Amino acid sequence: MTPRVLFVGRTRYRLPLPESLARKWDALSDRMEVRVLASGTGRDPRFRLVPPRRLDGPRFYAMLPFEVARELRTFRPDVIVAESPYEAVAAELARRLTRSSAKLVVEVHGDWRLSTRLYGSRARAAAAPVADALAGWALRRADGHRAISGFTASLVEAEGREPLGVFPTYSDLSSFTSPPVPVPSAPRVVFVGVLERYKNVEVLAAAWRLVAARVPGAQLHLVGAGTQAAVAESLAREGVRWDRRLEPAGVAAALDAARALVLPSPAEGLGRVVIEAFLRGRPVVGARSGGIPDVVEDEETGLLVDAGDVKGLARAVERVLVEPGLAERLGAAAHDASARWLSSPGEYADRVLDVVRRVS
């Protein structure tokens, strides 16, 4: 029998779906009856979207238990898949409210505790104790879990549960899969990611200033936006190139123009941009924490340093800029390793279906 699955998440959609996202949801829809409860605008019979409003985040989560309860009564899913432990709180409350027998699967894409501590306004930290308690409660009440990396699997295991599946979410990487171009000789590195505290943007800035003082002509390209924009603005005044947003083809071009990707995040769930860099034949200089070591092998496909180590990060960046042959050797190995992180929409959907069936 085809399972009915309700996917609940905070992702904001604009329908109709772009082709890159449609591949994922079409593959899932071929294997199960799908309903998506999320935020956004537009029409698609599979999606029920909550339009963005003032105080969007708090309003969304306050309404979410009742929105899930409505889907439990009308769509009557066999399984709910929650995008994070926070959506799982709403799903568990809705199950209790409706006395539904639907099973609950929680996806763990990263350390959920950072969303209140190292993301957005520092005032959000006041909600951390309550948010942590609720998320932990929902994780323990869930019938199954899906992690995206060894690191996120360890977070599930710390709550006394074993994930039913460990695999990344499907991403359209077609902009990065053409044959890589040679590593440039210009001493340039690139950072791609949101400008938030959990990305260690201030550590990157401090390390870069050390590199710039030691390596003539050294260049840094920042790609991203967020609450740490002031850090990027100060670097831009010092000559760093800063793009707030680039389309995938632009990100691929930025990687091609760099000798390495720099990613000092202390708790990255997996890091899609790491895989993008590997596909372009570029090594990664990253933190030895979170999910980065699940992908990057130190001295083989990149260089790893302790999270928060400004001097260590500066030394590693300097090495890929000036050490003869290093970026080329690491980049070639990175490209060879990229294949293990690729999957088709169908392969991803089959893995999700396997998790669904194991809890049904």
C-alpha positions in Angstrom: 0.0 0.0 0.0 1.3 3.5 -0.8 2.1 5.4 2.4 0.6 8.8 3.0 3.3 11.1 4.3 3.0 14.6 5.7 6.3 16.6 5.5 6.4 19.5 8.0 9.0 22.2 7.8 9.9 25.9 8.1 11.3 26.0 4.6 9.7 28.9 2.6 8.5 27.9 -0.9 7.4 29.8 -3.9 5.2 27.8 -6.1 5.3 26.5 -8.8 8.5 24.8 -7.8 11.7 25.5 -9.7 13.0 22.6 -11.6 15.8 21.9 -9.1 13.3 21.4 -6.3 10.6 19.8 -8.4 12.9 16.8 -9.1 13.0 16.0 -5.4 9.3 16.3 -4.7 8.3 14.5 -7.9 10.5 11.6 -7.0 9.0 11.4 -3.5 5.5 11.7 -5.0 6.2 8.8 -7.3 6.7 6.6 -4.2 4.2 7.9 -1.6 1.2 10.2 -1.3 2.8 13.5 -0.3 1.5 16.5 1.6 3.9 19.4 2.5 3.0 21.8 5.3 5.4 24.7 5.2 5.7 28.5 4.6 5.4 30.3 1.4 3.1 31.3 -1.5 1.7 29.8 -4.6 -0.4 26.7 -5.6 0.4 23.0 -5.9 -2.1 20.4 -4.7 0.6 18.6 -2.7 1.5 21.8 -0.7 -0.3 23.6 2.0 1.6 26.8 2.7 1.3 29.3 5.5 1.8 32.8 4.0 4.6 34.9 5.5 3.3 37.5 7.9 4.6 40.0 10.4 6.6 38.3 13.2 6.7 35.4 10.8 8.8 32.9 12.8 7.0 33.1 16.1 3.6 33.1 14.4 4.5 30.1 12.3 5.5 28.0 15.2 2.6 29.1 17.4 0.2 28.1 14.7 2.0 25.0 13.6 0.4 22.5 16.1 -3.0 23.5 14.9 -2.0 23.4 11.3 -0.6 19.9 11.7 -3.7 18.8 13.6 -5.8 19.9 10.6 -3.8 17.8 8.3 -4.0 14.8 10.6 -7.8 15.1 10.4 -8.1 15.8 6.7 -5.1 14.2 5.0 -4.8 11.4 7.6 -1.1 10.6 7.0 0.5 7.3 8.0 3.7 9.1 8.8 4.8 12.7 9.7 8.3 13.7 8.7 9.4 16.8 10.7 12.2 18.9 9.2 13.8 19.5 12.6 13.2 18.8 16.3 11.3 22.1 16.5 8.7 21.1 13.9 8.6 17.7 15.7 7.4 19.5 18.9 4.3 20.8 16.9 3.8 17.4 15.3 3.8 15.6 18.7 1.4 18.1 20.2 -0.9 17.7 17.2 -0.7 13.9 17.6 -1.8 14.2 21.2 -4.5 16.8 20.4 -6.1 14.5 17.7 -5.2 11.2 19.2 -3.7 10.3 15.9 -1.9 7.0 15.2 0.4 8.6 12.6 4.1 7.8 13.2 6.6 10.6 13.7 10.0 10.8 12.0 12.4 13.6 13.0 15.1 14.8 10.6 18.3 16.1 12.2 20.2 18.4 9.8 22.4 20.0 12.5 22.7 20.8 16.1 19.3 22.3 16.7 20.4 24.0 19.9 22.5 26.5 17.9 19.4 28.1 16.4 18.7 30.0 19.6 22.3 30.5 20.6 24.3 31.3 17.5 21.7 32.3 14.9 20.0 35.7 14.5 19.6 38.1 17.4 21.5 37.4 20.6 18.1 38.0 22.4 17.0 34.5 21.1 19.4 32.9 23.6 16.9 33.7 26.4 14.6 31.1 24.9 17.3 28.4 24.7 16.5 26.4 27.9 12.9 26.1 27.0 13.6 25.4 23.4 16.2 22.7 24.3 13.8 21.0 26.6 11.0 20.9 24.1 13.2 19.7 21.3 14.7 16.9 23.4 11.2 15.9 24.5 10.0 15.6 20.8 13.1 13.7 19.8 12.6 11.1 22.5 8.9 10.8 21.7 9.5 10.3 18.0 9.1 6.9 16.4 12.2 7.3 14.2 14.9 9.6 13.1 16.9 10.4 10.0 20.3 12.1 10.2 22.3 13.6 7.4 25.9 12.8 8.6 27.8 11.0 11.2 27.9 14.1 13.3 24.1 14.6 13.3 23.7 10.8 13.9 25.8 11.3 17.1 23.4 14.0 18.2 20.5 11.6 17.9 22.4 8.9 19.7 23.1 11.3 22.6 19.4 11.4 23.1 19.3 7.6 23.5 18.0 6.8 20.0 19.5 5.2 16.9 18.7 6.9 13.5 16.9 4.7 11.0 18.8 6.3 8.2 21.9 8.4 7.7 22.0 10.2 4.3 22.0 13.7 3.0 19.0 15.4 1.5 19.0 15.5 -2.3 20.3 18.7 -3.7 20.5 19.7 -7.4 24.2 20.0 -8.0 24.1 20.2 -11.8 25.8 23.7 -11.7 28.9 22.1 -10.2 29.3 18.8 -12.1 31.0 19.9 -15.3 34.7 19.0 -15.5 36.7 21.2 -13.1 39.0 23.9 -14.3 42.6 24.0 -13.1 43.4 25.6 -9.7 44.3 29.2 -10.4 47.7 30.6 -9.4 46.1 33.8 -7.9 46.2 33.7 -4.1 42.5 33.7 -3.6 40.1 31.8 -1.3 36.3 31.9 -1.0 33.8 31.6 1.9 30.2 30.7 1.0 27.5 30.7 3.7 25.2 32.7 5.8 26.8 35.4 7.8 25.8 34.2 11.3 27.7 33.5 14.5 27.5 29.7 14.0 29.7 30.1 10.9 32.5 31.7 12.9 32.6 34.7 10.6 34.5 36.8 13.2 37.1 34.1 13.4 37.4 34.1 9.6 37.8 37.9 9.6 40.6 37.8 12.2 42.4 35.0 10.5 42.1 36.7 7.1 43.8 39.9 8.4 46.8 37.8 9.5 46.9 36.1 6.1 46.6 39.4 4.2 49.5 40.9 6.2 51.8 38.0 5.3 50.8 37.0 1.7 51.3 39.7 -0.9 48.2 40.1 -3.2 46.1 37.7 -1.1 42.4 37.9 -1.9 39.2 36.8 0.0 35.8 36.5 -1.7 32.8 36.4 0.8 29.5 35.1 -0.4 26.5 35.4 2.0 24.2 37.6 4.1 23.0 37.6 7.6 23.2 39.3 11.0 27.0 39.4 10.9 26.9 41.7 7.9 28.9 44.3 9.8 31.9 41.9 9.8 31.7 41.6 6.0 31.3 45.3 5.6 34.5 46.0 7.5 36.4 43.4 5.4 34.9 45.0 2.2 36.4 48.3 3.3 39.7 46.6 3.4 39.5 45.3 -0.1 37.7 42.0 0.3 35.1 41.2 -2.4 31.6 40.6 -0.9 28.6 39.3 -2.7 25.5 39.0 -0.6 24.0 36.4 -2.9 25.0 34.4 -5.9 23.0 31.9 -8.0 24.5 28.4 -8.1 26.4 29.1 -11.4 27.9 32.1 -9.7 29.0 30.1 -6.7 30.6 27.6 -9.1 32.4 30.4 -10.8 33.6 31.8 -7.4 35.0 28.4 -6.5 36.7 28.0 -9.8 38.4 31.4 -9.3 39.7 30.3 -5.8 42.4 28.0 -4.6 40.2 26.7 -1.7 37.0 27.1 0.1 37.3 28.3 3.7 34.6 27.0 6.1 35.4 27.6 9.8 31.9 26.6 11.1 32.1 24.8 14.5 28.9 22.8 14.1 28.1 22.4 10.4 25.6 19.5 9.9 27.2 18.3 6.7 28.0 21.3 4.5 26.5 21.2 1.0 29.1 23.8 0.0 31.8 21.4 0.8 30.5 18.9 -1.7 30.1 21.8 -4.2 33.8 22.7 -3.7 34.8 19.0 -4.1 32.9 18.8 -7.4 34.8 21.9 -8.7 38.1 20.2 -7.6 38.8 22.6 -4.7 40.0 21.6 -1.3 38.4 22.9 1.9 40.1 24.6 4.8 37.6 23.9 7.6 37.0 23.4 11.3 37.7 20.0 12.8 34.2 19.8 14.3 30.6 19.2 13.4 30.0 17.4 10.1 33.0 18.9 8.3 35.3 16.0 9.2 32.7 13.6 7.9 33.5 14.9 4.4 36.9 16.5 4.6 40.0 14.3 5.3 42.8 16.3 6.8 45.8 16.6 4.5 44.0 14.5 1.9 41.1 16.5 0.6 41.6 19.6 2.7 43.1 21.0 5.9 41.3 20.9 9.3 42.0 23.2 12.3 40.4 23.5 15.7 37.2 25.5 15.7 38.0 29.1 16.9 41.7 28.8 16.3 42.4 32.1 14.5 46.2 31.5 14.1 45.7 27.9 13.0 43.1 28.9 10.4 45.4 31.6 9.1 48.3 29.2 8.8 46.1 26.7 6.9 44.8 29.3 4.5 48.3 30.6 4.0 49.5 27.1 3.1 46.9 26.6 0.3 47.8 30.0 -1.1 51.6 29.7 -1.2 52.7 26.0 -0.7 53.6 24.7 -4.2 51.3 22.0 -5.4 49.3 21.7 -2.2 45.9 23.1 -3.4 46.3 21.1 -6.6 46.9 17.8 -4.8 44.2 18.3 -2.3 41.7 19.5 -4.9 42.3 16.5 -7.2 41.7 14.2 -4.2 38.6 16.2 -3.3 37.2 15.8 -6.8 37.8 12.0 -6.7 36.0 11.8 -3.3 32.9 13.8 -4.5 31.2 10.9 -6.1 30.3 9.2 -2.8 28.2 12.3 -1.8 26.1 12.4 -5.0 22.7 10.8 -5.4 19.8 11.0 -7.8 16.3 12.2 -6.8 15.2 8.6 -7.1 17.9 7.3 -4.8 17.1 9.9 -2.2 13.3 9.1 -2.4 14.0 5.4 -2.0 16.0 6.1 1.2 13.2 8.2 2.6 10.6 5.5 1.7 12.7 2.9 3.5 12.7 5.1 6.7 8.9 5.6 6.3 8.2 1.9 5.9 10.4 1.0 8.9 8.2 3.1 11.2 4.8 2.4 9.6 
